[in-house]
Amino acid sequence: MKEIPLNNGQKAKVDDEDYEWLSKYRWYAYVDPGSGHTYAATDTPSGRRVYMHDVIMGLDSLEDELRN
């Protein structure tokens, strides 16, 4: 298990095999105003918010929009 730093001193814990490719992106702690839950997120150049858990589960992708 490894940690990816977010903003405000928060961290997202990820499996070792996911760490390398997830750490290529800048993640931040997003607090959903409706639920108050905090999620690891990143924004694409087009302004679309992408959640880390969706990327890990294969429900969303960053590869086409973000290239570092």
Residue pairs with C-beta under 8 A, 6 or more apart in sequence:
1 13
1 14
1 15
1 16
2 13
2 14
2 15
2 16
2 19
3 11
3 12
3 13
3 14
4 11
4 12
4 14
4 19
4 22
4 23
4 27
4 40
4 52
5 11
5 27
6 12
6 27
6 28
6 29
6 40
7 28
7 29
8 29
10 29
10 38
12 27
12 40
12 52
14 22
14 52
14 56
18 56
22 52
22 55
22 56
24 68
25 42
25 62
25 66
25 68
26 42
27 40
27 41
27 42
27 52
28 40
28 41
28 42
29 38
29 39
29 40
29 41
30 38
30 39
30 40
30 41
30 49
30 51
31 37
31 38
32 38
32 39
39 51
39 52
39 53
40 51
40 52
40 53
41 49
41 50
41 51
41 52
42 49
42 50
42 52
42 62
42 66
43 49
43 50
44 50
44 62
44 65
44 66
45 65
45 66
46 65
48 65
50 60
50 62
51 60
54 60
55 61
55 62
